[in-house]
Amino acid sequence: MIRNVLSIAGSDPSGGAGIQADLKAFSARGVYGMAVLTALTAQNTQGVSGVHLVPPQFVADQINAVFADVRVDAVKIGMIANAGIADAVAGALTDHRDIPIVIDPVMIAKGGAALLAPEAVDVLTHRLLPLATLLTPNLPEAAALLHQPVATNRADMAVQAERLRALGPAAVLVKGGHLDSDESPDVLATAAGLHWFEARRVPTKNTHGTGCTLSSALAAELAKGASAREAVAIAKEYLAGAVAAAGHLTVGSGHGPVQHFHALWKDDI
């Protein structure tokens, strides 16, 4: 049975992040993708120049319309932008705690633009995080959610992963891509303890949408029945291949997108 996975996120017209990246990752991982828009952005590989928010009630209407008709096997939540949208998403998903929910707390764009209003952090923390099967912050996002300094080593990452899990998520994956190191380790905190996933840093500037892509791949694997640990292992391997093959694309002059279909497309297509 092909699984159905819903993304609740913002749009990236250049196709590398947001809803567009999510749908590509869903397809590449063999699930049927659906999309609820929370925001339209004016952006490209060089940065975000504008954001137009969808009214919170209409975000909830989109979610309710999907659930009223379609079996949803997992949900990925990305950009929620403000407190009103965060509250609407939480309200619409409260009755669907029986399916995996992956939250990628999109707070800052690759180019530095803020994508989450400060007042939304409390709503995200208190209403959405307790619904999460898996939370996937990078180091600055983990620090912002905890109101602590950004982790600079593995020990700090481990402590912050456990503190985030204490806020309600069943599991937390703290991503180490921002460490000043040749390595890019991630740590998964679950009820069973901590597990580290090791990776070498790929020398490329084409990393636009990596967080969106990873969280979507995780949602796809959870929808297929994988455990959190299994899903992380599979999704990280997929993302590593997508980043490694990013140079085959010629999209923009800034932080280019990853190659979501690296395992499916021939180089000469």
C-alpha positions as CSV (number, residue, x, y, z in Angstrom):
1,M,0.0,0.0,0.0
2,I,1.4,3.4,-1.0
3,R,1.4,5.7,2.0
4,N,0.0,9.2,2.0
5,V,2.0,12.0,3.7
6,L,0.9,15.5,4.3
7,S,3.3,18.5,4.4
8,I,2.2,21.7,6.2
9,A,4.7,24.3,5.2
10,G,5.6,27.4,3.2
11,S,6.2,27.7,-0.6
12,D,9.6,28.3,-2.2
13,P,9.1,29.4,-5.8
14,S,12.7,28.4,-6.7
15,G,11.8,24.8,-5.8
16,G,14.6,24.0,-3.4
17,A,13.0,24.2,0.0
18,G,9.5,24.3,1.6
19,I,6.5,22.5,0.1
20,Q,8.4,22.0,-3.2
21,A,11.3,20.2,-1.6
22,D,8.8,18.2,0.6
23,L,6.8,16.9,-2.4
24,K,10.0,16.0,-4.2
25,A,11.4,14.1,-1.2
26,F,8.0,12.3,-0.7
27,S,8.1,11.2,-4.3
28,A,11.7,10.1,-4.1
29,R,10.9,8.0,-1.0
30,G,7.9,6.3,-2.6
31,V,5.0,8.0,-0.8
32,Y,2.1,10.1,-2.1
33,G,2.6,13.7,-1.1
34,M,0.0,16.3,-0.2
35,A,0.5,19.9,0.8
36,V,-1.1,22.5,3.0
37,L,0.3,26.0,2.4
38,T,1.0,28.3,5.4
39,A,2.9,31.0,3.5
40,L,4.0,32.2,0.1
41,T,7.6,33.4,0.0
42,A,9.4,35.4,-2.6
43,Q,12.8,33.7,-2.6
44,N,15.5,32.2,-4.6
45,T,18.9,30.5,-4.0
46,Q,20.3,33.9,-2.7
47,G,17.7,34.6,-0.1
48,V,14.1,35.6,1.0
49,S,12.8,39.0,-0.1
50,G,9.2,38.7,0.9
51,V,6.6,36.6,2.8
52,H,2.8,36.5,2.4
53,L,1.1,34.6,5.1
54,V,-2.0,32.5,4.7
55,P,-4.8,33.3,7.2
56,P,-4.7,30.9,10.1
57,Q,-8.3,29.8,9.6
58,F,-7.7,28.9,6.0
59,V,-4.6,26.9,7.0
60,A,-6.9,24.9,9.3
61,D,-9.5,24.6,6.6
62,Q,-6.9,23.1,4.3
63,I,-5.9,20.5,6.9
64,N,-9.5,19.6,7.7
65,A,-10.3,19.2,4.0
66,V,-7.5,16.7,3.5
67,F,-8.3,14.7,6.6
68,A,-12.0,14.6,5.8
69,D,-11.3,12.7,2.5
70,V,-7.9,11.1,2.5
71,R,-6.2,8.6,4.8
72,V,-3.1,10.4,6.1
73,D,-0.3,8.1,7.2
74,A,2.1,10.9,8.5
75,V,2.4,14.6,8.7
76,K,5.5,16.9,8.3
77,I,5.3,20.4,9.7
78,G,7.7,23.0,8.4
79,M,7.3,26.8,8.3
80,I,4.4,28.0,10.5
81,A,5.5,31.7,10.5
82,N,3.5,33.1,13.4
83,A,1.5,32.3,16.6
84,G,-1.9,32.3,14.8
85,I,-0.9,29.7,12.3
86,A,0.9,27.6,14.9
87,D,-2.3,27.6,17.0
88,A,-4.4,26.8,14.0
89,V,-2.2,23.8,13.0
90,A,-2.1,22.5,16.6
91,G,-5.9,22.7,16.8
92,A,-6.4,20.9,13.5
93,L,-4.1,18.1,14.4
94,T,-5.1,17.5,18.0
95,D,-7.5,14.7,17.0
96,H,-4.9,13.0,14.9
97,R,-2.3,12.1,17.5
98,D,-2.4,8.5,16.3
99,I,-0.3,9.2,13.2
100,P,3.4,10.2,13.1
101,I,4.0,13.9,13.1
102,V,7.5,15.3,12.2
103,I,8.2,18.9,13.1
104,D,11.0,20.8,11.5
105,P,11.0,24.1,13.4
106,V,11.8,26.4,10.5
107,M,13.0,29.6,12.1
108,I,15.7,31.1,9.9
109,A,16.2,30.8,6.2
110,K,19.6,29.8,4.7
111,G,20.3,33.4,3.9
112,G,19.5,34.6,7.4
113,A,15.9,35.8,7.0
114,A,13.6,35.2,10.0
115,L,10.8,32.8,9.2
116,L,9.2,32.5,12.6
117,A,7.9,35.4,14.6
118,P,9.3,35.5,18.2
119,E,5.8,35.3,19.8
120,A,5.2,32.1,17.9
121,V,8.0,30.2,19.8
122,D,5.8,29.8,22.9
123,V,2.9,28.4,20.9
124,L,5.2,26.1,19.0
125,T,6.8,24.9,22.3
126,H,3.6,24.4,24.3
127,R,1.0,23.3,21.7
128,L,2.9,21.7,18.8
129,L,5.9,20.0,20.3
130,P,3.7,17.7,22.5
131,L,2.1,16.4,19.3
132,A,5.5,15.5,17.7
133,T,6.6,12.0,17.1
134,L,9.9,13.5,16.0
135,L,11.4,17.0,16.3
136,T,14.3,17.9,14.0
137,P,16.0,21.2,15.0
138,N,19.4,22.3,13.8
139,L,21.7,23.8,16.4
140,P,20.4,27.4,16.2
141,E,16.8,26.2,16.3
142,A,17.4,24.0,19.3
143,A,19.0,26.9,21.1
144,A,16.2,29.2,20.3
145,L,13.5,26.8,21.5
146,L,15.4,26.3,24.8
147,H,16.4,30.0,25.1
148,Q,20.0,28.8,25.5
149,P,23.4,29.4,23.7
150,V,24.0,27.5,20.5
151,A,25.6,24.1,21.1
152,T,29.3,24.0,20.0
153,N,30.1,20.4,20.9
154,R,28.6,16.9,21.2
155,A,28.1,17.2,24.9
156,D,26.0,20.3,24.5
157,M,24.0,18.7,21.7
158,A,23.2,15.7,23.8
159,V,22.0,17.9,26.7
160,Q,19.8,20.0,24.5
161,A,18.3,17.0,22.7
162,E,17.2,15.6,26.1
163,R,15.8,19.0,27.3
164,L,13.8,19.3,24.1
165,R,12.4,15.8,24.5
166,A,11.3,16.8,28.0
167,L,9.0,19.4,26.3
168,G,6.8,16.7,24.8
169,P,8.1,15.2,21.6
170,A,8.5,11.4,21.6
171,A,11.9,11.8,19.9
172,V,14.3,14.6,19.1
173,L,17.0,14.7,16.4
174,V,19.4,17.5,16.9
175,K,21.4,18.1,13.7
176,G,25.0,19.0,13.9
177,G,25.5,20.6,10.5
178,H,26.4,24.0,12.1
179,L,29.3,22.6,14.1
180,D,32.7,24.0,13.2
181,S,34.1,20.6,12.2
182,D,34.8,18.3,9.3
183,E,32.2,16.0,10.8
184,S,28.5,16.6,10.8
185,P,27.1,14.3,13.6
186,D,23.4,14.2,14.6
187,V,22.1,12.9,17.9
188,L,18.7,11.2,18.4
189,A,17.1,11.3,21.8
190,T,14.3,8.8,22.5
191,A,12.9,7.0,25.5
192,A,15.6,4.4,25.0
193,G,18.4,7.0,25.3
194,L,20.8,8.7,22.9
195,H,22.0,7.4,19.6
196,W,24.6,9.2,17.4
197,F,24.6,9.2,13.6
198,E,28.0,10.0,12.1
199,A,28.6,11.8,8.7
200,R,31.4,13.5,6.9
201,R,30.7,17.1,5.8
202,V,30.2,17.3,2.1
203,P,32.1,20.3,0.6
204,T,29.4,22.1,-1.3
205,K,27.4,25.3,-1.1
206,N,24.3,23.6,-2.5
207,T,22.5,22.9,0.7
208,H,19.3,24.9,0.2
209,G,16.4,22.9,1.6
210,T,18.4,20.2,3.4
211,G,16.3,20.5,6.6
212,C,13.0,20.4,4.7
213,T,14.2,17.4,2.7
214,L,15.5,15.4,5.7
215,S,12.3,16.0,7.7
216,S,10.1,15.0,4.7
217,A,12.2,11.8,4.2
218,L,11.7,11.0,7.9
219,A,8.0,11.5,7.6
220,A,7.9,9.2,4.6
221,E,9.8,6.4,6.4
222,L,7.7,6.8,9.6
223,A,4.6,6.5,7.4
224,K,5.9,3.2,6.1
225,G,6.3,1.9,9.6
226,A,9.9,2.5,10.5
227,S,11.0,3.3,14.0
228,A,12.5,6.7,14.7
229,R,16.0,5.2,14.7
230,E,15.4,3.3,11.5
231,A,13.9,6.3,9.8
232,V,16.8,8.6,10.7
233,A,19.3,6.1,9.3
234,I,17.4,5.8,6.0
235,A,16.6,9.5,5.7
236,K,20.2,10.6,6.4
237,E,21.6,8.2,3.7
238,Y,19.1,9.6,1.2
239,L,20.0,13.2,2.1
240,A,23.7,12.5,1.9
241,G,23.2,11.2,-1.7
242,A,21.1,14.2,-2.6
243,V,23.7,16.6,-1.3
244,A,26.6,14.7,-3.0
245,A,24.7,14.9,-6.3
246,A,23.7,18.5,-6.0
247,G,26.5,19.6,-8.3
248,H,24.7,17.9,-11.2
249,L,22.0,20.6,-11.0
250,T,22.5,24.2,-12.3
251,V,19.9,26.1,-10.3
252,G,20.7,29.7,-9.2
253,S,23.9,31.4,-8.2
254,G,23.6,31.1,-4.4
255,H,22.9,28.2,-2.1
256,G,21.6,25.7,-4.7
257,P,19.1,22.9,-4.0
258,V,20.0,19.3,-3.4
259,Q,19.3,16.6,-6.0
260,H,16.2,14.9,-4.6
261,F,16.0,12.4,-7.5
262,H,19.7,11.4,-7.5
263,A,18.8,7.7,-7.4
264,L,16.2,8.0,-10.2
265,W,17.6,10.4,-12.8
266,K,20.4,9.7,-15.2
267,D,23.1,12.4,-15.4
268,D,22.5,13.0,-19.0
269,I,18.8,13.6,-18.8
